[in-house]
Amino acid sequence: MSFVSVCFLFFLPAVFLLYWGLNRHQRWQNMFLVVASYVFYGWWDYRFLFLIFLTSLSSYVTGMMIAKSCGQRQRYWTATANIVFNLLILLVFKYYNFFIDSLQVLASSVGFLLDVPTLYLILPVGISFYTFQSLSYTIDVYKGNVKATPDVVAFFAYICFFPQLVAGPIERATNLLPQMLNTRRFDYDDAVDGLRQVLWGFFKKMVIADQCALAVNMVWDDWWSQSAIMLLVSMVLFSFQIYGDFSGYSDIAIGTAKLFGIHLNDNFRLPYFSHSIAEFWRRWHISLMSWFRDYVYIPLGGSLGTRMLAARNTIIVFLLSGLWHGANWTFVVWGAYNAVLFLPSLLLGKKHKRHTQVPSLLDVPAIILTFLFVTFGWVFFRADTLGAGLGYLHLTFISVVHGSWGAMTAGKGALLWCCVLIVIEWLTRRYRHPLQIVLTWPPVVRWSVYYVLLLCVIFFHGEEQTFIYFQF
């Protein structure tokens, strides 16, 4: 089930009413959340419910076994077994064919014929997200950062909580699991703020992202015949498409969770107002990058050793991050590209200044430069093959042909909406989400803003597009 589907408009109110009808019964609320989440997830393909059940069960049992183990060696091998088990599931469903195809190409390049069968598997929606969430629990229990919970219902609810199940944020047990274990009370102000954030998320997804997608898809359908200006416009629009799409999903997820008395962590903090690549990656897909920082970068040594070791660790993180996004060499190259942009300041020993959430006009040149670097990298993220990505960038700098006027027409409208988004986010950059600014406004003005946004979603939405990150 998708947030932007008609089914969800009936699903959410029904779940909300039944959930709070079980008020003061925390265990029953959790059981109901598990059932509702399985219905939500199974709406795509009920056959994959077994995978999320298996991941949840293995991680729960592993946590209890670690808690009851006395020796460090036993704890280590118990945690390792579950980590390997869950990674194998991910590798088979997401990466098996990719690795086999790559191995066959490599073998043929040196004169060998490698005949290994591929598997015809459908990629389960959100498998990378809930797998990483379960892995973080196992690792944290092993390290002693959290206690293994004996409450199996609360644990299952932690893994499958439907607002963030298929596209994050990737929640840690330190934040979400205690909320599942404690009694929740309905907070009217919190719920209303959640609805504001949901509305803003729908605006970013359906108006910004889906409007941009129309022009971007038209250009990419025959990029080899487009002019440089159309290729550049498409690059910029895709930057806003993926931002509106993914951050819009995160806003809907975080806002929806508030309706149930649950607080999820922020996943985006105005990433396109970043002053550098390092800052961009502290503001973009925060839950994933912090996951790689805590469970890959720091265990490898982080930046405690020499600069070359820190550079090696950084490259590993970005390559893994790229591969996490998809089983395609385009994502690996995209990760490598960002690593190359990140490394100079690391090797030169520059401190990554942590800017506040409130950039000023003096920061605009650095913000624009960072945005351009990020935008060029998104070409590989969008391309189906490395050849298409390289060819697209090549034509961007040499093309003189005239592109499709249809794409130009769609692009103009999308660019206008992108400008609206930039202005709104700039003016509200002090707030966690833009609609918090209306809290002090008169009720008539405040409700007028809500209705204007709602009308924009209804009348100016683009053609419905599947959330980009559902494929990851």
Residue pairs with C-beta under 8 A, 6 or more apart in sequence:
1 7
1 8
1 11
1 39
1 40
1 41
1 43
1 44
2 8
2 466
2 467
2 470
3 201
3 202
3 205
3 249
3 252
3 253
3 256
3 467
4 202
4 205
4 206
4 464
7 43
11 36
11 39
11 40
12 256
12 259
15 32
15 36
16 259
16 260
18 32
19 29
19 32
19 33
19 36
19 260
20 186
22 28
22 29
22 32
23 29
23 185
23 186
24 183
26 181
26 182
26 183
26 184
27 151
27 153
27 154
29 184
30 151
30 153
30 154
30 156
30 157
30 180
31 153
31 157
33 157
33 160
33 161
33 162
33 260
34 153
34 156
34 157
34 160
36 162
37 157
37 160
37 161
37 162
37 165
38 49
38 52
38 160
40 162
40 165
41 48
41 49
41 52
41 125
41 126
41 160
41 162
41 165
41 166
42 48
42 49
44 125
45 122
45 124
45 125
48 124
48 125
48 127
51 89
51 93
51 124
51 127
52 124
52 130
52 159
52 160
54 89
55 86
55 89
55 130
55 131
55 134
55 159
56 134
56 155
56 156
56 159
56 160
58 82
58 85
58 86
58 134
59 82
59 86
59 134
59 135
59 137
59 138
59 155
59 159
60 149
60 152
60 155
60 156
62 78
62 79
62 81
62 82
62 138
62 141
63 137
63 138
63 141
63 148
63 149
63 155
64 148
64 150
65 78
66 75
66 78
66 79
66 138
66 141
66 142
66 148
67 141
67 147
67 148
69 75
69 78
75 142
76 142
78 142
79 138
79 139
79 141
79 142
82 138
83 135
83 138
83 139
86 131
86 134
86 135
86 138
87 131
87 135
89 127
89 131
90 127
90 128
90 131
91 99
92 119
92 121
93 121
93 123
93 124
93 127
94 123
94 127
94 128
94 327
95 323
95 327
96 118
96 119
96 121
97 118
97 119
97 121
97 327
98 327
98 328
100 116
100 118
101 118
102 329
103 114
103 116
104 114
104 116
107 113
107 114
108 114
123 471
125 166
125 470
126 165
126 166
126 167
126 470
128 324
128 472
129 164
129 165
129 166
129 167
129 168
129 170
129 472
130 159
130 160
130 165
132 170
132 288
132 291
133 158
133 159
133 170
133 171
133 172
134 159
135 295
136 170
136 172
136 173
136 291
136 294
136 295
137 146
137 158
137 172
137 173
137 177
139 295
140 146
140 172
140 173
140 174
141 147
141 148
141 173
145 174
146 173
146 174
146 177
149 155
149 177
149 181
151 180
151 181
154 177
154 180
154 181
155 177
155 180
157 180
158 171
158 173
158 176
158 177
158 180
161 171
161 176
161 180
161 257
161 262
163 252
163 253
163 254
163 256
163 257
163 260
163 262
163 264
164 170
164 171
164 253
164 254
164 257
164 264
166 467
166 470
167 246
167 249
167 250
167 253
167 467
167 469
167 470
167 472
168 249
168 250
168 253
168 267
168 285
168 287
168 288
168 469
169 250
169 253
169 254
169 264
169 265
169 266
169 267
169 286
169 287
170 287
170 288
170 291
171 264
171 265
171 287
175 263
175 264
175 265
176 262
176 264
179 261
179 262
179 263
184 260
184 261
184 262
185 261
186 261
187 261
190 258
190 261
191 258
191 259
193 255
193 258
193 436
194 254
194 255
194 256
194 257
194 258
194 259
195 255
195 259
196 255
196 433
196 435
196 436
196 438
196 450
197 251
197 252
197 254
197 255
197 258
197 433
197 435
198 251
198 252
198 255
198 256
199 255
199 435
199 450
199 453
199 454
199 457
200 251
200 255
200 433
200 434
200 435
200 453
201 247
201 248
201 249
201 250
201 251
201 252
201 253
201 255
202 248
202 252
202 457
203 248
203 453
203 456
203 457
204 243
204 244
204 245
204 247
204 248
204 251
204 421
205 244
205 245
205 248
205 249
205 252
205 467
206 248
206 457
206 461
206 462
206 464
207 244
207 417
207 456
207 457
207 460
207 461
207 462
208 240
208 241
208 243
208 244
208 248
208 414
208 417
208 418
208 421
209 240
209 241
209 242
209 243
209 244
209 245
209 248
209 462
209 465
210 461
210 462
210 463
210 464
210 465
211 410
211 413
211 414
211 417
211 460
211 461
211 462
212 237
212 238
212 240
212 241
212 244
212 414
212 417
212 418
212 462
213 241
213 245
213 462
213 463
213 465
214 410
214 414
214 462
214 463
215 233
215 234
215 237
215 407
215 410
215 411
215 414
216 234
216 237
216 238
216 241
216 382
218 404
218 406
218 407
218 410
219 226
219 230
219 231
219 233
219 234
219 403
219 404
219 407
219 411
220 234
220 382
222 404
223 231
223 234
223 388
223 391
223 392
223 395
224 391
224 395
225 401
225 403
225 404
226 234
226 395
226 399
226 401
226 403
226 404
226 407
227 399
227 400
227 401
227 402
227 403
228 395
228 396
228 397
228 398
228 399
228 400
229 403
230 403
230 404
230 407
230 408
230 411
231 392
231 395
231 396
231 399
231 403
232 396
233 408
233 411
233 415
234 407
234 411
235 375
235 376
235 378
235 379
235 396
236 375
236 415
236 418
237 411
237 414
237 415
237 418
238 375
238 378
238 379
238 382
239 272
239 371
239 374
239 375
239 378
240 414
240 418
240 421
241 468
242 378
242 381
242 468
243 268
243 271
243 272
244 421
245 465
245 467
245 468
245 469
246 267
246 268
246 285
246 467
246 468
246 469
247 267
247 268
247 271
249 467
249 469
250 266
250 267
250 268
251 433
253 264
254 264
254 266
254 267
257 263
257 264
265 286
265 287
266 286
266 432
267 285
267 286
267 287
268 283
268 284
268 285
268 286
269 282
269 283
269 286
269 357
270 283
270 357
270 359
270 425
270 429
271 280
271 283
271 284
272 367
272 371
272 374
272 422
273 283
273 359
273 363
273 367
273 425
273 426
273 429
274 280
274 282
274 283
274 355
274 367
274 370
274 371
275 353
275 355
275 359
275 363
275 366
275 367
275 370
276 345
276 352
276 366
276 370
277 338
277 341
277 342
277 370
277 373
277 374
278 342
278 345
278 352
279 352
279 353
279 354
279 355
279 370
280 370
280 374
281 289
281 338
281 342
282 289
282 354
288 321
288 324
289 321
292 317
292 320
292 321
293 317
296 313
296 316
296 317
296 320
297 313
297 314
297 316
297 317
300 312
300 313
300 316
301 309
301 310
301 313
302 310
302 313
303 310
303 313
303 346
304 310
307 346
307 347
307 349
310 346
311 343
311 346
311 347
314 339
314 342
314 343
314 346
315 336
315 339
315 343
317 339
318 335
318 336
318 338
318 339
318 342
319 332
319 335
319 336
319 339
320 335
321 335
321 338
322 331
322 332
322 333
322 334
322 335
322 336
322 338
323 331
323 332
323 335
324 472
325 331
325 334
325 335
325 381
325 472
326 471
326 472
328 384
328 385
329 386
330 380
330 381
330 383
330 384
330 385
330 386
330 389
331 380
331 381
333 380
333 386
333 389
334 377
334 378
334 380
334 381
337 376
337 377
337 380
338 377
341 373
341 377
345 352
355 363
357 429
357 430
358 429
358 430
359 367
359 429
376 393
379 389
379 392
379 393
380 386
380 389
382 389
383 389
383 392
414 462
417 460
424 434
425 434
427 434
427 437
428 434
428 436
428 437
431 437
435 449
435 450
435 453
438 445
438 446
438 449
438 450
439 446
441 449
